[in-house]
Amino acid sequence: MVRMDGRGPAGLGLIEVYTGNGKGKTTAALGLALRAWGHGLKVLMVQFMKGSPQYGEVKAAAHLAGFSIIQVGRDEFVDLKNPAQVDIDLARTGWAMACRAIDSGDYDIVILDEINVAMACGLLDAGEVVAYLSEKRRPVEIVLTGRYAPEAVLAAADLVTEMKENRHPFAAGIPAREGIDF
C-alpha cells in the first residue's frame, strides 16, 4: 500500500458528506469506519449532540483498537429552534477536539457525526467549519453526517450522498429499535 507521510493510503484527504432526511447517514459513516479499520486505518468519530453510552456503535468501538468514538452532547434532544447554552458549549468543545484530532496526524479518518445538524441549528458556525476544512493540511479523510447540511458544506465537499426517506417504521408507530436504530 502506498503511503503519504508514512500514515494513511495515498488519496486520503477528501471531504465526504452524508445528509438528507432518510435513515442511514451515521450507519454509512460507521460502515466506512469499519472498512477503514479493517485495512489498519485509525478512525475517530466525534458525535455531536449525542451523549448516551447505549448507542451500539459506542459499545462496539470499545472493542476495536484504532477506532474511537467521543460523544459531545447530552443524552437529551436539542431544541433545534432554541438550543440551550450547554448544547452550544458542548458543540464548540467537540469542534475544538475534532480540529485537534485532525491536526494531530493520529487519525486517517475523522467522522463528524451530526455536525450538519449542529451547524444548521446554530450550535456551530458553518463558515468557520468550511474555512477550517478547506485549509486543513493533513491527508485526513473527513466525513460530515446529519440532516440539513449547509450549502457551503455541500459546495466544499468532494463527495455528497443524500439519504431520502421513502418510508420509515416510525411513521407506523414502531419506536426506535436497539441494535437497529441506535
Helices and strands as residue ranges (DSSP letters): E 15-19, H 25-38, E 43-48, H 56-61, E 67-72, H 85-104, E 109-113, H 115-120, H 126-135, E 141-145, H 151-156, E 159-162, G 169-172
